[in-house]
Amino acid sequence: MNREWELLHTPGPTPIPPSVERAMIQPMIGHRGQKCKELLENIAPRLKPIFGTSGDVLVLSSSGTSALEAAVVNTTSPGDEVVVVVAGAFGDRFAKICETYELKIHRIDVEWGSAVEVAAVEEQIQAHPNVKAVFVTHCETSTGAMHPVEQIAQKVHQDSEALVIVDGVSSIGGTPIDMDGAGIDLLVSGSQKAMMLPAGLAFVAVSDQAWSIINDNPRPRFYLDLRSFKKSLDAGQTPFTPALSLLFGLQEVLDLIEGEGLEQVHERHRVMREMTRAACRGLNLPLFVSDEAASPTVTSIRPQTFEAESFRKVANQEFGLMTAGGQKHLKGEIFRIGHMGYSRPANVLQYVSILEIVLRRLGHEFEPGSGTAAAQDAYLQATKELD
Amino acid sequence: MNREWELLHTPGPTPIPPSVERAMIQPMIGHRGQKCKELLENIAPRLKPIFGTSGDVLVLSSSGTSALEAAVVNTTSPGDEVVVVVAGAFGDRFAKICETYELKIHRIDVEWGSAVEVAAVEEQIQAHPNVKAVFVTHCETSTGAMHPVEQIAQKVHQDSEALVIVDGVSSIGGTPIDMDGAGIDLLVSGSQKAMMLPAGLAFVAVSDQAWSIINDNPRPRFYLDLRSFKKSLDAGQTPFTPALSLLFGLQEVLDLIEGEGLEQVHERHRVMREMTRAACRGLNLPLFVSDEAASPTVTSIRPQTFEAESFRKVANQEFGLMTAGGQKHLKGEIFRIGHMGYSRPANVLQYVSILEIVLRRLGHEFEPGSGTAAAQDAYLQATKELD
């Protein structure tokens, strides 16, 4: 399939809106000049509502993992006790970074596809009163399950001084989050998911409590030292050369999000989730995540009557539909459809109908059109105020 | 609806493939230099198979109507008798141009939505032995009906010396045509339909017989004088400044068409027509054109249970789906969906499902999903060799 025809529905990278593509091919400007200062000062306040904070959102020129690492190296010292929730590949990555930096990890392993219970975190906090930080993934991209990070943050702060550090890579921009209200201390994300950009920017939002830890933290760090980013941001600068074309793109992304309205952006993602899940039910396709934990940005399906990888192969070869497979022990067990960022109900209608055709080719039994009708029902239900 | 979200399914303009967009933003080059000569010499032979000819295909920097006018002014003189087939707005335009240039018109009016009978053309030719040219539209964009231009050309040449001049604006690139084999004398088109470009280029393919008329034709003409284009083409030039960015784009379009294979391009259009028509049948939507005359590039629907314009309005406002309405006396009576150029079965699946949702909003009765299932059936039928 020619790349011109591809339909990108992986849970990151995601498609880039044409106006963002155009914004990114503007001529380069000096990154120490007035124009870049204006660009940075334009972007900074507009990121805050997306992260649900009135505090600073630092922009790093690096990909999402660097933001996870920045969260670890800026807030902890070797030997510190931390709690890490692991319910998929990205929780596991947080744990690996913590191991690399010689932390003492109290790991909460949750069945992949499920959300952690708030009580399980509470238990660890109470059992280990010296815990310095709790690391938890908001949307676990590898499964499509969301952890109740706001409730976890509130509970942790009731019981301890630990920081709550959240990986929002595949949630930010696609789902509401009240960082300040819930007391989340670090909320990190990347550019290539619901933020509708290529990879290459990482975001770190920081609470006041976190700053007091970060400022006093003696651990050596350089490129990821958040103090440098904060100091530069206050001067309308970046500490190191920024990924300028991505910043041009980010400005246009903010225009698009504000033009649509942030609440409407979140609602659009919610509707896409409902449509996708309704279609799967209509097609007798087992959903991997419960309704309560399901992310508005990615849906995982665990087929019983055909191979997940066969679906992905046929959908890709015949329709250019790009989905993701399972990771680690879920490889071959599930496939994942991303519906975030530059994606909307019309895209869901399209991939649901493609899904139906591929299921027909694979011999899965269902009433043709029933997934489509179910997705339409969910759409009409969600938008019934238009009637 | 933000323009970023639009789904362009008018029968021209049509969406531009991203690689063509990128090709068009190359730096400008001097149009009298070696690089432009190489560009023109690269393009010229590659256009021929698309027009079904081994002769020259001239490229004018102007839109499709200029090619219709070029056909008229280069082949006729005031007072010449011509036959014009009129079965829609574009046949009518051919007639208007002929009137403007003071030709004596034998007009064959055909019910809009129908194809002309070859016998009706034969009758006019026999009744008027001095006819110099027969003008006929290949795909009548305003209705979605195709005239049997190859059979008409063969019949006219059996009976007379008249040239056969065909408007292929909304057919070329989307449907096979054997210009040389059928004896079509002028075959003209534009860039903004199945050729996947913005408007701004017009194409004129010319037979040897037509050249002998054109070369001796005394009628004054300048920008549209095909002799200038032929002379320049032979020297790897254009007579006037060419629309350079569109030529860059055209080169990429030719790469795409050759990469897919011209036969496969035509087959893709045929499959889109079959899917679209099957969906309409499944949804109890009356098709405006018979199976025999239906174009692979555009489908017209004449709704009975709701207003055509209501459909267009809701589809546009809610999904950004751009369709066309009826023209002249068909205004408000039909709507037209374009499926040509940078469009493929996955796009049909998408607009069929959108169509279903809008029909549900408009209270049209049908089994939800039935149009989708019918389109899928047509797709699977057309591609059954993959099974």
Boltz contact constraints between the chains, C-beta under 6 A:
constraints:
  - contact:
      token1: [A, 4]
      token2: [B, 17]
      max_distance: 6.0
  - contact:
      token1: [A, 4]
      token2: [B, 19]
      max_distance: 6.0
  - contact:
      token1: [A, 17]
      token2: [B, 4]
      max_distance: 6.0
  - contact:
      token1: [A, 19]
      token2: [B, 4]
      max_distance: 6.0
  - contact:
      token1: [A, 319]
      token2: [B, 346]
      max_distance: 6.0
  - contact:
      token1: [A, 346]
      token2: [B, 319]
      max_distance: 6.0
  - contact:
      token1: [A, 349]
      token2: [B, 350]
      max_distance: 6.0
  - contact:
      token1: [A, 349]
      token2: [B, 353]
      max_distance: 6.0
  - contact:
      token1: [A, 350]
      token2: [B, 349]
      max_distance: 6.0
  - contact:
      token1: [A, 350]
      token2: [B, 350]
      max_distance: 6.0
  - contact:
      token1: [A, 353]
      token2: [B, 349]
      max_distance: 6.0
  - contact:
      token1: [A, 353]
      token2: [B, 353]
      max_distance: 6.0
  - contact:
      token1: [A, 353]
      token2: [B, 372]
      max_distance: 6.0
  - contact:
      token1: [A, 357]
      token2: [B, 376]
      max_distance: 6.0
  - contact:
      token1: [A, 368]
      token2: [B, 373]
      max_distance: 6.0
  - contact:
      token1: [A, 368]
      token2: [B, 376]
      max_distance: 6.0
  - contact:
      token1: [A, 369]
      token2: [B, 369]
      max_distance: 6.0
  - contact:
      token1: [A, 369]
      token2: [B, 370]
      max_distance: 6.0
  - contact:
      token1: [A, 369]
      token2: [B, 372]
      max_distance: 6.0
  - contact:
      token1: [A, 369]
      token2: [B, 373]
      max_distance: 6.0
  - contact:
      token1: [A, 370]
      token2: [B, 369]
      max_distance: 6.0
  - contact:
      token1: [A, 372]
      token2: [B, 353]
      max_distance: 6.0
  - contact:
      token1: [A, 372]
      token2: [B, 369]
      max_distance: 6.0
  - contact:
      token1: [A, 372]
      token2: [B, 372]
      max_distance: 6.0
  - contact:
      token1: [A, 373]
      token2: [B, 368]
      max_distance: 6.0
  - contact:
      token1: [A, 373]
      token2: [B, 369]
      max_distance: 6.0
  - contact:
      token1: [A, 376]
      token2: [B, 357]
      max_distance: 6.0
  - contact:
      token1: [A, 376]
      token2: [B, 368]
      max_distance: 6.0
